Amino acid sequence: MTLRCLSRYAAPSGSVSQLWLQLSSTSRRYFTKTSILRAKELEKSVIQELEERGFVAALTSPKLHQHVQSPTTIYAGVDPSASSLHVGNLLPLLGLLHFQAKGHQSIALIGGATGSIGDPSGRSTERKSLSQAELQTNVEGITSQIHRFFETGSAYLKKRGIVRAGAESSPTTFKGKGKEEQQDVEVGFGVKVMNNLDWTKDVSLLGFLRDVGKLARVSVMLSRDSVKNRLTSDSGISYTEFTYQLLQAFDFSHLYKQHGCKIQMGGSDQWGNIVAGIDLIKRSHPLSTSSAGSSSSTVNVGQEGQEGVEAGTGAEDVEAFGITIPLLTTSTGEKFGKSAGNAVWLDEKRTSAAEFYQFFLRTTDEDVGRYLRIFTFLPLDEIEQVMTEHDSLKSDRNAQKLLAREVTELVHGLQGLAKAITSAQVLYSTDTASLRAEAVLKAFEGDNKFHRVPLAEVEGVPVGKLAVTFGLCSSRSEANRLIQSSGLSLNESKVADIKTTVSRDDLVDGHVAILRVGSKRQAILYLD
C-alpha cells in the first residue's frame, strides 16, 4: 500500500491518522514517520498549507478556501527585467509548485509584453527601458530558468514521495477550462509556461482603449498604492507606467477566458494589479457589460460565449481571486535575497551552486525556521522537530545545513547539490582526506580558483612559489612571511618551512592539492 493509497482509502469523515490505527503491525511497517507526515499534509487544502507555512499575506476573498476544494487554475507572472531570476523570485514559483502538487493547474507567465514597460509597484523611480534585443535576451534566460526550476522541482518532490494529486487517475477537468494557446509549453509536474506577448502583440491601441480602457475607472487607478506613491515623489509617474495595471489586468482576463484561470498570485506589492484584473474580469462579464454597449472586439475581453465564464449569471457570481505573498525580509529588517549587497541569482553562471548553498547556510538562527517552512516542502511537524533539536544545540547549525541542502537541490538539482557540498568541503573544511578528485573536478571546473596543470610542472616546486604563481600572494617574500607566521596551508597542514615542496604523497586522491591563505583565499590544483 502506498502513501497515496493510504490517503485515498481514508474515510471522508475520518483521517489518515485514524486509518493508521486500524492497520495491522505488518502493514504499518511499510510506512515511515515521514510518510505519515506527508499523508497528514495531503488532508489540507493548498490554501491551508500555504497559510500554515507563512506563505500568504492576504486573500481577496475568504471564498477562495472553498474554491480550491476542487481543481482550479492559478497563475503568477515574472517580468524579464534581468536575464536571470533571483532568490526573491522563488516564492511565487514555489507557490505554483504547491498548487500543482495538490492537483491544480499552475501557469508561469513570462512578461514578454509587460516587461517592455516595467511595473511601477514598489519603485520610487521609473525602470530603465530595455531595447528589444535586451528584452529578448532576458525573456530567453528567464524562460529557460523557469523550465529548469519546474523540472528539478518535479524530481525533488518525487524523490520525497510527493506525487501530484490525481496524477494516477484520469486527466483532471479544471473549472472553466478553455482552449489552449499554440505556444503553451508544459514542463515538470505539468506546469504550463506562457508569454503574454503571444496574445498582446496583435492588439491595437484603439482596440485596447475601447475594450479595456473603457472599463477602467481613473479614480480607482489613481488610488492604487503603486500610483499614489509615485505621484507624490519627485520623479512622478509616466503615462506608460500608469497604464501598467491595465496590461496586467488584461493578462488575468485573457487567462480567465482562455484557460479558466481563476486565481492570480503575486507579491504584496501586486495587490493593486491583482484587484485590477479581478475588476476587469467582472466588468467584462457578458451581463455586466451589456448595458454599456460592449461588443466583440480585437481584444475580445467581453465576447460572449467564451469558456471560463458561465453565461446567465451576474458579475457578482464571477469567480476570480487573488493571493499575495508577504515581502520577505531577514530578522534584522533587510530585504531578503542579497549577499554582501549583491543579488543571489538562480543562474549558476552568475551565482554558483556553491555560493547559493552558502547563502542559505549563513541563515541566522532567528530566520532558519521561517525559511524552512517557506522554501522547502518538508512536513511542518518534521520542521518543528528539527527546530526543537536545533534550539538545544545551535552551534551544530543542523537546521541551516538542512535548509541549504533542500533549497539547493530544489533549484540546482542533485548534481548541483553534490557540487555545492564538495565545494564547501574544499573551501571551508579541514577534512580533505575523504575528497574524491573527480568530485572536485566537477565542482570547480571553470572556477577562477581552480587550476588544472600537469604534475611535472608542480612536483618539487616550493609551496611559496606556487602561492605566487596561482595568485594567493603577490611575491615570494609575502609568501615566505605567511609561512613563517603559519598563514599558508597545504591541504590540512600548515606549511612550516619555506623549502617545503609538493610531492605525489601530498595529493588528495592522487590528483588534488589545496593551497590556503586564511579562510577565504584558496587555490585548488588538479594535477594530471
TINUFI-76935 format. One line per 4 residues: number of its first residue (from 1); their letters; for each residue z, y, x of C-alpha. Coordinates in nm, 4 decimals. Each point is the difference from the previous one (the first is absolute). Layout:
BEGIN
NUM	A	Z:Y:X  ... $
//
This chain:
BEGIN
1	MTLR	0.0000:0.0000:0.0000  -0.0964:0.3384:0.1432  0.1702:0.3354:-0.0335  -0.2718:0.1097:-0.2427 $
5	CLSR	0.0669:-0.3122:-0.2055  0.3737:0.0700:-0.0026  -0.0651:0.3463:-0.1384  -0.2557:-0.1286:-0.2510 $
9	YAAP	0.2240:-0.2684:-0.1468  0.2998:0.2278:-0.0471  0.0709:0.0455:-0.3709  -0.0836:0.3494:-0.1347 $
13	SGSV	0.3627:0.0489:-0.1038  0.1393:-0.1421:0.3229  -0.0461:0.0782:0.3643  -0.1153:-0.1677:0.3168 $
17	SQLW	0.3629:-0.0224:0.1130  0.0917:-0.1897:-0.3195  -0.2872:-0.2426:0.0521  0.1182:-0.0502:0.3579 $
21	LQLS	0.3346:-0.1272:-0.1291  -0.1819:-0.2610:-0.2104  -0.1992:-0.1422:0.2945  0.1110:-0.3208:0.1662 $
25	STSR	0.1283:0.0124:0.3554  -0.3219:-0.1702:0.1098  -0.2090:0.2770:-0.1543  0.2246:0.2740:0.1328 $
29	RYFT	-0.0529:-0.0875:0.3613  -0.3667:0.1016:-0.0310  0.1091:0.3582:-0.0527  0.1316:0.2244:0.2735 $
33	KTSI	0.2347:0.2898:-0.0585  -0.2892:0.2395:0.0498  -0.2042:-0.1873:-0.2619  0.2703:0.0576:-0.2583 $
37	LRAK	0.0200:0.3667:0.0909  -0.3780:0.0199:-0.0406  0.0271:-0.1611:-0.3417  0.2545:0.2599:-0.1081 $
41	ELEK	-0.2404:0.2736:0.1127  -0.2729:-0.1520:-0.2204  0.2132:0.0537:-0.3094  -0.0106:0.3768:0.0469 $
45	SVIQ	-0.2826:0.2267:-0.1088  -0.1751:0.1865:0.2759  0.1630:0.3291:-0.1098  0.3471:-0.1574:0.0137 $
49	ELEE	-0.0785:-0.1346:0.3446  -0.1217:0.3348:0.1322  0.2913:0.1921:-0.1518  0.2543:-0.2349:0.1566 $
53	RGFV	-0.1708:0.0480:0.3362  0.0257:0.3790:-0.0272  -0.3760:0.0275:-0.0308  -0.0187:0.2121:-0.3152 $
57	AALT	0.0656:0.3746:-0.0176  -0.1110:0.0474:-0.3620  -0.1953:-0.1562:-0.2860  -0.2044:0.2071:-0.2417 $
61	SPKL	0.1277:-0.2126:-0.2899  0.2702:-0.2659:-0.0504  -0.2659:-0.1924:-0.1963  -0.1405:-0.1085:0.3348 $
65	HQHV	0.2745:-0.2643:0.0195  -0.1442:-0.1677:-0.3077  -0.3608:0.0607:0.1030  0.0285:-0.2064:0.3209 $
69	QSPT	0.1309:-0.3042:-0.1872  -0.3646:-0.1082:-0.0258  -0.2819:0.0407:0.2551  -0.1225:0.3544:0.0528 $
73	TIYA	-0.1897:0.2010:0.2618  0.1379:0.2597:0.2425  -0.1529:0.2193:0.2667  0.1132:0.2122:0.2915 $
77	GVDP	-0.2259:0.2311:0.1957  -0.0241:0.1006:0.3644  -0.1969:0.3031:0.1172  -0.1757:-0.0435:0.3373 $
81	SASS	0.1540:0.3019:0.1741  0.0097:-0.2014:0.3256  -0.1773:-0.3062:0.1380  0.3171:-0.2070:-0.0302 $
85	LHVG	0.2851:-0.0453:-0.2421  0.3556:0.0473:0.1260  0.3253:-0.1763:-0.0886  0.0679:0.2471:-0.2822 $
89	NLLP	-0.3137:-0.1328:-0.1742  0.1534:-0.3482:-0.0081  0.2107:0.0781:-0.3067  -0.2781:0.0209:-0.2631 $
93	LLGL	-0.1776:-0.2970:0.1609  0.3204:-0.2039:-0.0156  0.0401:0.1053:-0.3626  -0.3491:-0.1301:-0.0791 $
97	LHFQ	0.0821:-0.3261:0.1773  0.3164:-0.0393:-0.2107  -0.2026:0.0469:-0.3189  -0.2681:-0.2433:0.1151 $
101	AKGH	0.2604:-0.2632:0.0889  0.1411:0.0267:-0.3541  -0.3400:-0.0810:-0.1526  -0.1335:0.3507:-0.0639 $
105	QSIA	-0.3272:0.1468:0.1282  0.0371:0.2579:0.2759  -0.2656:0.2483:0.1098  0.0121:0.1846:0.3317 $
109	LIGG	-0.2104:0.3135:-0.0372  -0.1570:0.1732:0.2995  -0.0514:0.3729:-0.0575  -0.3545:0.0324:0.1306 $
113	ATGS	-0.0530:0.2847:-0.2484  0.3458:0.1601:-0.0221  0.0352:-0.0207:0.3780  -0.2713:0.2626:0.0377 $
117	IGDP	0.2292:0.2491:-0.1778  0.3550:-0.0921:0.0966  0.3119:-0.0286:-0.2130  0.2201:0.3154:0.0037 $
121	SGRS	0.3083:-0.2017:-0.0993  0.2823:0.0352:0.2481  -0.1912:0.2430:0.2215  0.0601:0.3663:0.0760 $
125	TERK	-0.3512:0.0613:0.1329  -0.3479:-0.1227:-0.0836  -0.1259:-0.3085:0.1778  -0.2738:0.0347:0.2567 $
129	SLSQ	-0.3378:-0.0843:-0.1546  -0.1552:-0.3176:0.1368  -0.3678:-0.0302:0.0854  -0.1952:-0.2769:-0.1713 $
133	AELQ	-0.0046:-0.1946:0.3275  0.3778:0.0326:0.0424  0.0616:-0.0957:-0.3620  -0.2226:-0.3062:0.0297 $
137	TNVE	0.1756:-0.1101:0.3194  0.3379:0.0369:-0.1709  -0.1138:-0.1873:-0.3115  -0.1296:-0.2897:0.2080 $
141	GITS	0.3181:-0.0163:0.2091  0.2375:0.0090:-0.2954  -0.2077:-0.2436:-0.2068  0.0092:-0.2502:0.2866 $
145	QIHR	0.3763:0.0437:0.0350  0.0644:-0.0495:-0.3703  -0.2080:-0.3183:0.0029  0.1967:-0.1242:0.2996 $
149	FFET	0.3359:0.0946:-0.1520  -0.0570:-0.2028:-0.3156  -0.1381:-0.2944:0.1986  0.3032:-0.0097:0.2313 $
153	GSAY	0.2261:0.0784:-0.2970  -0.1418:-0.2977:-0.1877  0.0687:-0.2303:0.2967  0.3492:0.1496:0.0367 $
157	LKKR	0.0853:-0.0725:-0.3654  -0.1485:-0.3492:-0.0051  0.1948:-0.0929:0.3123  0.3189:0.0960:-0.1859 $
161	GIVR	-0.0888:-0.2016:-0.3082  -0.0992:0.3014:-0.2100  -0.3023:-0.1011:-0.2040  -0.1710:0.2446:-0.2309 $
165	AGAE	0.1358:-0.0499:-0.3520  -0.2584:-0.1742:-0.2172  -0.2201:-0.0872:0.2990  0.0166:-0.3731:-0.0745 $
169	SSPT	-0.1057:0.0456:-0.3633  -0.3194:0.1286:-0.1569  -0.1239:0.3478:0.0933  0.2230:0.2759:-0.1343 $
173	TFKG	-0.1264:0.2323:-0.2723  0.1279:0.3486:0.0690  0.0751:0.2530:-0.2711  -0.3106:0.1992:-0.0831 $
177	KGKE	-0.2013:-0.1514:0.2855  -0.3335:0.1793:0.0241  -0.3269:-0.0484:0.1851  -0.0037:-0.0379:0.3765 $
181	EQQD	-0.1321:0.2495:0.2510  -0.2779:-0.1381:0.2181  0.1941:0.1188:0.3043  0.3245:-0.1872:-0.0850 $
185	VEVG	0.1333:-0.2009:0.2922  0.2785:-0.2533:-0.0368  0.2252:-0.0571:0.2993  0.3224:-0.1964:0.0632 $
189	FGVK	0.1874:-0.1174:-0.3117  -0.2887:0.1280:-0.2168  0.0746:0.3711:0.0510  -0.3063:0.2161:-0.0689 $
193	VMNN	-0.1080:0.2789:0.2337  -0.2112:0.2841:-0.1421  -0.1308:0.3421:0.1056  0.0053:0.2878:-0.2498 $
197	LDWT	-0.3195:0.1380:0.1513  -0.1815:-0.2836:-0.1775  0.0560:0.1550:-0.3444  0.0295:0.3652:0.1042 $
201	KDVS	-0.3099:0.0522:0.2145  -0.2424:0.0239:-0.2934  0.2198:0.2213:-0.2203  -0.1436:0.3504:-0.0409 $
205	LLGF	0.2164:0.3124:0.0101  -0.1019:0.0939:-0.3546  0.0729:-0.3501:-0.1267  0.3428:-0.0023:0.1650 $
209	LRDV	0.0910:0.3434:-0.1416  -0.1206:-0.0961:-0.3465  0.1731:-0.3378:-0.0222  0.3047:0.0320:0.2249 $
213	GKLA	0.0549:0.3728:0.0432  -0.0208:0.0599:-0.3735  0.2920:-0.2356:-0.0605  0.2219:0.1581:0.2668 $
217	RVSV	0.2364:0.2887:-0.0753  0.0362:0.2618:0.2723  0.3608:0.0767:-0.0941  0.0903:-0.3670:0.0586 $
221	MLSR	-0.1941:-0.0116:0.3275  0.1837:0.3104:0.1214  0.3360:-0.1594:-0.0802  -0.0518:-0.2873:0.2478 $
225	DSVK	0.2338:0.0249:0.2993  -0.2903:-0.0482:0.2415  -0.1611:0.3140:-0.1443  0.3129:0.2115:-0.0598 $
229	NRLT	0.1251:-0.0490:0.3531  -0.3302:0.1067:0.1475  -0.0404:0.3014:-0.2292  0.3231:0.1435:0.1387 $
233	SDSG	-0.0917:-0.0749:0.3634  -0.1776:0.2357:0.2397  -0.3102:-0.2185:0.0106  -0.0371:-0.0344:-0.3771 $
237	ISYT	-0.2241:-0.2720:-0.1418  -0.3771:-0.0268:-0.0164  -0.1883:-0.0837:-0.3170  -0.1101:-0.3229:0.1700 $
241	EFTY	0.3553:-0.1228:0.0496  0.1030:0.1327:-0.3412  -0.2489:-0.2395:-0.1633  0.1089:-0.3003:0.2054 $
245	QLLQ	0.2304:-0.1171:-0.2776  -0.2993:-0.0235:-0.2345  -0.1907:-0.2203:0.2438  0.2963:-0.2353:0.0328 $
249	AFDF	0.0427:0.0039:-0.3776  -0.3687:-0.0920:-0.0311  0.0575:-0.3025:0.2263  0.2816:-0.1252:-0.2233 $
253	SHLY	-0.2108:0.0580:-0.3104  -0.2966:-0.1868:0.1493  0.2118:-0.2961:0.1123  0.1702:-0.0058:-0.3402 $
257	KQHG	-0.3285:-0.0295:-0.1858  -0.1974:-0.2152:0.2395  0.2765:-0.2292:0.1283  0.2792:0.0244:-0.2560 $
261	CKIQ	0.2225:0.1595:0.2639  0.3135:0.1202:-0.1793  0.2271:0.0967:0.2920  -0.0292:0.2344:0.2958 $
265	MGGS	0.2436:-0.0179:0.2914  0.0570:0.2771:0.2532  0.2545:0.1910:0.2024  0.2470:0.2369:-0.1630 $
269	DQWG	-0.2282:0.2915:0.0848  -0.2723:-0.1623:-0.2144  0.1889:0.0353:-0.3279  -0.2078:0.2958:-0.1202 $
273	NIVA	-0.3292:-0.1701:0.0859  0.1073:-0.3220:-0.1732  0.1079:0.1845:-0.3153  -0.3319:0.1889:0.0055 $
277	GIDL	-0.1796:-0.3354:-0.0096  0.2088:-0.1266:-0.2907  -0.0656:0.3249:-0.1858  -0.3757:-0.0282:0.0578 $
281	IKRS	-0.0028:-0.3603:-0.1202  0.1795:0.0955:-0.3216  -0.2114:0.3117:-0.0606  -0.3242:-0.1894:0.0595 $
285	HPLS	0.0990:-0.2711:-0.2463  -0.2697:-0.0281:-0.2721  0.2202:0.1205:-0.2867  0.1864:0.2658:0.1950 $
289	TSSA	-0.3220:0.1636:0.1166  -0.2114:-0.0311:-0.3141  0.1258:0.3265:-0.1457  -0.1048:0.1832:0.3168 $
293	GSSS	-0.3549:-0.1192:-0.0404  0.0110:-0.2286:0.3040  -0.3142:-0.2016:0.0568  -0.1529:-0.2451:0.2454 $
297	STVN	-0.0660:0.1628:0.3354  -0.0789:-0.0491:0.3649  0.3687:-0.0471:0.0843  0.0504:-0.2266:-0.2991 $
301	VGQE	0.3762:0.0471:-0.0339  0.0049:0.0113:-0.3746  -0.2791:-0.2378:-0.0921  0.0955:-0.2096:-0.2976 $
305	GQEG	-0.0125:-0.3749:0.0311  0.1049:-0.0270:0.3633  0.2244:-0.2971:0.0713  0.3541:0.0917:0.0968 $
309	VEAG	0.0547:0.2309:-0.3004  0.0726:-0.1514:-0.3369  -0.2042:0.1723:-0.2668  0.1778:0.1009:-0.3161 $
313	TGAE	0.3284:0.1167:0.1530  0.1260:0.3456:0.0796  0.0540:0.1516:0.3428  0.3715:-0.0686:-0.0270 $
317	DVEA	-0.0833:-0.3741:-0.0043  -0.1960:0.0133:0.3241  0.1876:-0.1870:0.2714  -0.0187:0.1690:0.3385 $
321	FGIT	0.2907:0.0181:0.2408  0.1063:0.1282:0.3372  0.2447:-0.1159:0.2676  0.1091:0.2167:0.2884 $
325	IPLL	0.1455:-0.1202:0.3292  0.2844:0.1963:0.1611  -0.0701:0.2068:0.3085  0.1338:-0.2175:0.2774 $
329	TTST	0.2237:0.1704:0.2543  0.2399:-0.1214:0.2663  0.3772:0.0246:-0.0394  -0.0158:0.3260:0.1980 $
333	GEKF	-0.2457:0.1537:-0.2473  -0.3073:-0.0296:0.2230  -0.3344:-0.1002:-0.1481  -0.0578:-0.3715:0.0452 $
337	GKSA	-0.2891:-0.1182:0.2162  0.0334:0.2063:0.3166  0.0792:-0.1341:0.3478  0.0858:0.2696:0.2549 $
341	GNAV	-0.1838:0.2467:-0.2228  -0.3140:-0.2153:-0.0238  -0.1281:-0.1894:-0.3034  0.0333:-0.3790:0.0038 $
345	WLDE	-0.3479:-0.1215:-0.0935  -0.1116:-0.3295:-0.1501  -0.3041:-0.0011:0.2307  0.0969:-0.2173:0.2979 $
349	KRTS	-0.2212:0.2118:0.2261  0.2121:0.3073:-0.0762  0.3408:-0.1681:-0.0301  0.0155:-0.3445:0.1590 $
353	AAEF	0.1684:-0.2883:-0.1798  0.2707:0.0185:0.2685  0.0646:0.3711:-0.0623  -0.0047:-0.0654:-0.3763 $
357	YQFF	0.2584:-0.2762:0.0473  0.2186:0.2231:0.2160  -0.0128:0.2797:-0.2600  0.1661:-0.2228:-0.2596 $
361	LRTT	0.2294:-0.1592:0.2583  0.1429:0.3484:0.0703  0.1037:0.0427:-0.3669  0.3554:0.1277:-0.0320 $
365	DEDV	0.2809:-0.2049:-0.1518  0.0131:0.2505:-0.2882  -0.3665:-0.0566:-0.0901  -0.0678:-0.3656:0.0736 $
369	GRYL	0.1261:-0.1431:-0.3308  -0.2076:0.2449:-0.2031  -0.3098:-0.0710:0.2103  0.0425:-0.3779:-0.0372 $
373	RIFT	-0.0044:0.0423:-0.3787  -0.3031:0.2295:0.0011  -0.2211:-0.1342:0.2795  0.0495:-0.3758:-0.0351 $
377	FLPL	-0.0278:-0.2613:-0.2738  0.3237:-0.1710:0.0997  0.2130:-0.0903:-0.3045  0.2627:0.2653:-0.0675 $
381	DEIE	0.2837:-0.2537:0.0158  -0.1203:-0.1042:0.3438  -0.0119:0.3635:0.1153  0.3538:0.0511:-0.1273 $
385	QVMT	0.1176:-0.2978:0.2044  -0.1855:0.1257:0.3096  0.1657:0.3405:-0.0343  0.3466:-0.1561:-0.0413 $
389	EHDS	-0.0488:-0.1896:0.3253  -0.1468:0.3095:0.1649  0.2997:0.2154:-0.0961  0.2332:-0.2437:0.1739 $
393	LKSD	-0.1995:0.0032:0.3264  -0.2251:0.3053:0.0164  -0.0480:-0.0200:0.3758  -0.2237:-0.3081:-0.0403 $
397	RNAQ	-0.2406:0.2076:-0.2134  -0.1113:-0.3138:-0.1859  -0.0901:0.1999:-0.3129  -0.2263:0.2287:0.2047 $
401	KLLA	-0.1632:-0.2997:0.1689  -0.0654:-0.1596:-0.3386  -0.1476:0.3255:-0.1359  -0.2271:0.0425:0.3037 $
405	REVT	-0.1235:-0.3604:-0.0218  -0.0657:0.0120:-0.3736  -0.1886:0.3311:-0.0087  -0.2005:-0.0713:0.3165 $
409	ELVH	-0.1136:-0.3349:-0.1393  -0.0831:0.1618:-0.3335  -0.2188:0.2678:0.1617  -0.1305:-0.1630:0.3187 $
413	GLQG	0.0169:-0.3705:-0.0866  0.1548:-0.2851:0.1959  -0.2130:0.0693:0.3081  0.1067:0.3640:0.0037 $
417	LAKA	0.3639:-0.1034:-0.0382  -0.0285:-0.2469:0.2878  -0.1482:0.2723:0.2219  0.2756:0.2416:-0.1005 $
421	ITSA	0.2796:-0.2482:0.0767  -0.1558:-0.0919:0.3351  -0.0403:0.3677:0.0821  0.3646:0.0698:-0.0873 $
425	QVLY	0.1122:-0.2868:0.2208  -0.2084:0.1288:0.2921  0.0925:0.3664:-0.0356  0.3603:-0.0075:-0.1143 $
429	STDT	0.1518:-0.3358:0.0958  0.1196:-0.1269:0.3366  -0.0681:-0.3594:-0.1106  -0.3561:-0.0541:0.1237 $
433	ASLR	0.0250:-0.3671:0.0987  -0.1033:-0.1212:-0.3457  -0.3150:0.2169:-0.0119  -0.3395:-0.1668:-0.0133 $
437	AEAV	-0.2861:0.1575:0.1922  -0.2516:-0.0473:-0.2819  0.2293:0.1771:-0.2472  0.0463:0.2905:0.2428 $
441	LKAF	-0.3759:0.0241:0.0478  -0.0583:0.0154:-0.3773  0.2812:0.2493:-0.0542  -0.0999:0.2501:0.2687 $
445	EGDN	-0.3718:-0.0320:0.0637  -0.1433:0.3502:-0.0400  0.3413:0.1683:0.0474  0.0159:0.2557:0.2811 $
449	KFHR	0.3131:-0.1742:0.1325  -0.1948:-0.3230:0.0469  -0.1948:-0.0823:0.3156  -0.1978:-0.3180:0.0580 $
453	VPLA	-0.0686:-0.0496:0.3703  -0.0692:-0.2878:0.2422  0.3124:-0.1503:0.1571  -0.1514:0.0482:0.3437 $
457	EVEG	0.0153:0.3802:-0.0429  0.3731:-0.0082:-0.0757  0.1482:-0.2935:0.1899  0.1856:0.1164:0.3073 $
461	VPVG	-0.0193:0.3700:-0.0935  0.3346:0.1898:0.0001  0.1328:0.0628:-0.3510  0.0418:0.3716:0.0788 $
465	KLAV	-0.3713:0.0300:0.0778  -0.0881:-0.1811:-0.3251  0.2197:0.2452:-0.1919  -0.2150:0.2830:0.1389 $
469	TFGL	-0.3295:-0.1838:-0.0575  0.0769:-0.0663:-0.3658  0.1336:0.3473:-0.0796  0.3774:-0.0547:-0.0127 $
473	CSSR	0.0623:0.2270:0.2986  -0.1922:0.2913:0.1469  0.0632:-0.0963:0.3630  0.1399:-0.2720:0.2263 $
477	SEAN	0.2956:0.2216:0.0866  0.0893:0.0293:-0.3694  -0.0323:-0.3762:-0.0373  0.2227:-0.0592:0.3031 $
481	RLIQ	0.2660:0.2359:-0.1378  -0.0057:-0.1905:-0.3292  0.0424:-0.3312:0.1817  0.2917:0.1351:0.2024 $
485	SSGL	0.1703:0.1184:-0.3221  -0.0729:-0.3310:-0.1838  -0.2436:0.1790:-0.2323  -0.3012:-0.2324:0.0410 $
489	SLNE	-0.0124:-0.3535:-0.1415  -0.2327:-0.2975:0.0304  0.0261:-0.2161:-0.3113  0.3754:-0.0564:-0.0519 $
493	SKVA	0.1172:0.1013:0.3483  0.0707:0.3317:0.1688  -0.2080:0.0515:0.3131  0.2538:0.0432:0.2823 $
497	DIKT	-0.2255:0.0251:0.3068  -0.2977:0.2320:0.0526  -0.1741:-0.2906:0.1789  0.0144:-0.2271:-0.3050 $
501	TVSR	-0.3429:-0.1352:-0.0970  -0.1410:-0.1908:-0.2979  -0.0540:-0.3730:0.0485  -0.1176:-0.2802:-0.2257 $
505	DDLV	0.3605:-0.1045:-0.0553  0.0745:0.3397:-0.1598  -0.2581:-0.0417:-0.2757  0.1087:-0.0762:-0.3563 $
509	DGHV	-0.1911:-0.3003:-0.1329  -0.2138:0.0114:0.3130  -0.1788:0.3258:-0.0870  0.2269:0.2884:-0.1025 $
513	AILR	0.1938:0.2536:0.2051  0.1856:0.2880:-0.1666  0.0902:0.3111:0.1986  0.2569:0.2336:-0.1580 $
517	VGSK	0.1337:0.3445:0.0711  0.2950:0.0584:-0.2296  -0.0403:-0.1171:-0.3595  -0.3113:0.1925:-0.1062 $
521	RQAI	-0.2509:-0.0379:0.2846  -0.1647:-0.3359:0.0614  -0.3102:-0.1472:0.1596  -0.0973:-0.3452:-0.1262 $
525	LYLD	-0.2129:-0.1898:0.2504  -0.2039:-0.3053:-0.0998  -0.1064:-0.1707:0.3212  -0.2974:-0.2376:0.0012 $
//
